[in-house]
Amino acid sequence: MSDVLAAKPSQYFKEKFYFTWASRHIDELDRIARNIVNFLEHNGDEWKPFSKEDYASFNKCDAKDIEEMDKYGYHRHNDDGTVQKNEDGTIKRNENFLSKNSDGTFQVTQSFLNVIDRCKNLLLITKPSQYDRSNTFMGSHFGRSETEQIASNIIFILKKSGDEWKPFSQDDYTNGCTHKVTGSEFSEMDSMVRNGYLKVEGGKYQVTSSFCNAIKEFIDTPQRREKIAKQFEEAKKRGEEYKKNCAEEKLLLISLGSELEGKEDIPFSELQEIAGRHKCRFDKYDRGEHRWDRVRIDFVPPYSGSHNFIGQGFDLQQATKQAIKGVIEKSKEIEHPR
């Protein structure tokens, strides 16, 4: 778990706990988990070891709860939340929600924390400045580009005005934005109020935990920066590969045009051997219910297929001739650009 998102027991919405086992929701685990977190919150507010007797005394319940919770769990996880694997690539056996120490005490595990991760009160553990709004939260759980843009603006003005989750008025929003604010933006905010992303108190808007959860993926953490850097490198590599393939495709097209020149009248069947030599394909489409027969020539992956030629005619021979003519003309245009 990232330090940026580390939370104390007191910083969770305990009523939202939802534990499942083998795709089956178990209400009893929700209750026990709430009791455990409540107990830890009132005993130092830390994720520290505890005895089942102390748990039972505080919650006025049966100590067997802990033994029940100890039966269940998920896959074993690393500190960053990823699933641990064996050397052969297989996933390690399940990690219980609780671990038992040598002195008989119990402690919550990473699996326990992973289950309740979505229940964090992000208003208590994050600041507006920790959310990366560089792409206006595109792809967030808001599901609407209009809402994402408004959310980005809200983060911007809150960051400027103290970097706190404090209430703001329509005037605060208008004066804080660098663009000319329109009435449609306040209509969108009213929609966000109805959807629970904002609330209104004393004539001012207030961000809710649902707002923060909708853009949780944009919290600036070392893991996120590493992920973005990796995606950038992969995109760069794909771009370089695409450029290389496009250059090769042009050379193939030039050689294909050279071989086909003077052979415009060859039958479609003879094109199959030529196709193999130039890494392209020739497909035919019978007339069927349409007026024309069609022949298509293009390049197979990894080439882009940006060069494709379609010939059509009253019969297959005429369509083939027209497609070949298109290849020859384009190959000459590439080899001798105007």
C-alpha positions, 0 to 999 in steps of 0.5 A, a space after each residue: 500500500 502506498 504511504 500516500 494512501 495509508 489510513 488509520 482505523 478511524 479513517 474508514 466508512 465501516 458501514 460500507 464493508 463488504 466481505 466475500 468468499 468464493 464470490 459469496 457475500 458473507 454478512 457475518 464477516 462484515 460485522 466482525 470486520 467492523 468490530 475489529 476496526 472499531 476496537 483498533 480505532 479506540 485503542 491507539 488508532 493503529 493496525 497493531 496486534 490484539 487478543 481475541 479476549 480484548 476484542 470480545 470485551 470491547 465489542 461485548 461479543 463472542 471471542 469466537 468471532 476472531 476464529 471465524 474471521 481467521 478461516 477466510 482470506 484471499 491471495 497473498 499480496 505484496 506491500 503494493 497490493 499486487 498478488 504474490 506469485 511462486 517462482 513458476 508463476 503460479 499464484 501463492 496460496 490464500 492469505 487469511 484476513 487475519 494472521 495469528 502471532 506466536 504469542 496468540 494475538 491476531 493481526 489484520 493482513 494485507 488481504 483484510 486491508 485490500 477488502 476495505 480499501 474502497 471504504 477509506 474516507 479520502 477526505 481525511 487522508 488526501 488533499 486536493 493537490 494530491 490529485 493529478 488533473 493534467 488530463 481533466 480526470 478523463 476516464 474517471 468513475 464520473 462517467 461524463 466528460 462534463 462532470 470530469 471537467 467540473 471536478 478538475 476545476 473544483 480541484 484547481 480552485 480548492 488547491 489555490 485556496 488553501 489546499 483543503 476540502 472546504 466549502 465554496 460558493 458559486 462566486 468562489 468557483 467563478 473567481 477561482 477559474 481561469 476561464 469564463 464560467 457559464 450557467 451550464 457549469 452550475 447546472 452540472 454541479 446541481 447534477 453532481 449534488 443529486 448524484 452525491 458527489 457534492 452536497 450543499 450546506 449554507 448556500 455553499 458546495 462541499 465535496 463528498 467522499 464519493 467525489 474523491 472515490 470517483 477520481 481515486 485512480 488519479 491520486 499522485 502516488 509513486 506507483 501511479 507515476 511508475 505506471 504512467 512512465 511505463 505506459 509512455 515508454 510502451 506508447 513510444 515503442 509502439 510509435 517507433 514500431 509503427 514508423 518502421 512498419 510504415 517505411 517497410 510497407 512503402 518499400 513493399 508497395 514499390 516492389 509490388 507495383 514493379 512486379 505487377 507492371 505490365 501484368 494488369 490482365 493476369 487472372 486473380 488466381 495468379 495474384 496469390 503467389 505474388 501476394 506471398 512474396 510481398 506480404 500482402 493479401 488479395 481478397 475477392 468479393 463476389 457480386 452477390 446482391 450487389 452490382 459489382 464484383 470487387 477485389 481488395 489488395 492490402 498488407 497483412 499485420 504488423 503492417 498498418 494496412 494504410 495502403 489498400 486498393 479496391 477494384 470493382 467491375 462487372 466480373 472478377 477479371 475487370 475488378 482485378 485489373 482495376 485493383 492492380 492499376 491502383 497499386 501500380 499508380 500508387 507505387 510510382 507516386 511513392 517512388 517518385 513523389 511530386 
